[in-house]
Amino acid sequence: VMALEKNKKLMERIIENQRKIIAEETGKHHLTFKLIENKNEGGNNKLYHVVVVIDDKEYATGADYSIKGAEQLSAEKTWNMLVEQNIIKPDKHEKE
């Protein structure tokens, strides 16, 4: 149980760090995650689909069996998308 709590806190910090860096680098300050689908996969299994929204513009989506996992995946995809578009310089944030 303790390991799960540590992993949850680590994931929350990673998501928050990516959120701050994306907002800082893009000059945008309103970054949210929007739940776009909550699909029951049978039993207690639900697949959550979320999208990153920055200043009312939707970016990448992510899907996972936890909301935090879906947020992490969508944040990573958004990060990669913004790096490919040269909006974010990854080498500036490697140590964070």
WOTAJO-V344144 format. One record per residue. N is the residue number from 1. RES is the residue in one letter. NEAR is the number of other C-alpha atoms within 10 Angstrom. D_LAST is the distance of its C-alpha to the last C-alpha in Angstrom with 2 decimals. Layout:
N_RES_NEAR_D_LAST + N_RES_NEAR_D_LAST
//
This chain:
1_V_6_27.11 + 2_M_7_24.60 + 3_A_8_22.45 + 4_L_9_22.63 + 5_E_10_21.56 + 6_K_11_18.47 + 7_N_12_17.60 + 8_K_14_18.33 + 9_K_12_16.09 + 10_L_12_13.12 + 11_M_16_13.99 + 12_E_16_14.38 + 13_R_12_10.91 + 14_I_16_9.53 + 15_I_20_12.22 + 16_E_14_11.64 + 17_N_13_7.99 + 18_Q_19_9.54 + 19_R_21_12.51 + 20_K_15_11.15 + 21_I_17_9.49 + 22_I_22_12.77 + 23_A_17_14.86 + 24_E_12_13.51 + 25_E_13_13.90 + 26_T_12_17.20 + 27_G_10_18.64 + 28_K_12_19.48 + 29_H_14_19.12 + 30_H_12_20.96 + 31_L_17_19.02 + 32_T_17_20.70 + 33_F_22_21.53 + 34_K_14_25.25 + 35_L_17_27.22 + 36_I_13_29.56 + 37_E_13_31.33 + 38_N_15_31.95 + 39_K_12_34.13 + 40_N_12_36.11 + 41_E_10_36.18 + 42_G_8_38.95 + 43_G_6_39.09 + 44_N_8_35.99 + 45_N_11_33.69 + 46_K_16_32.19 + 47_L_18_30.00 + 48_Y_21_27.77 + 49_H_24_26.96 + 50_V_27_24.51 + 51_V_25_23.53 + 52_V_26_20.72 + 53_V_19_22.53 + 54_I_19_21.28 + 55_D_12_24.03 + 56_D_10_26.72 + 57_K_9_25.83 + 58_E_15_25.15 + 59_Y_17_22.64 + 60_A_18_21.97 + 61_T_23_23.42 + 62_G_22_22.59 + 63_A_22_25.04 + 64_D_18_24.84 + 65_Y_17_27.02 + 66_S_14_24.68 + 67_I_19_23.49 + 68_K_18_19.92 + 69_G_20_20.01 + 70_A_22_21.49 + 71_E_28_18.89 + 72_Q_25_16.07 + 73_L_22_18.15 + 74_S_25_18.95 + 75_A_28_15.40 + 76_E_19_14.55 + 77_K_18_17.84 + 78_T_24_17.31 + 79_W_22_14.00 + 80_N_15_16.06 + 81_M_15_18.96 + 82_L_18_17.28 + 83_V_14_15.93 + 84_E_11_19.53 + 85_Q_10_20.95 + 86_N_10_18.93 + 87_I_14_17.74 + 88_I_20_14.01 + 89_K_14_12.93 + 90_P_14_10.35 + 91_D_7_10.19 + 92_K_8_8.93 + 93_H_10_5.45 + 94_E_7_5.62 + 95_K_6_3.83 + 96_E_8_0.00
//
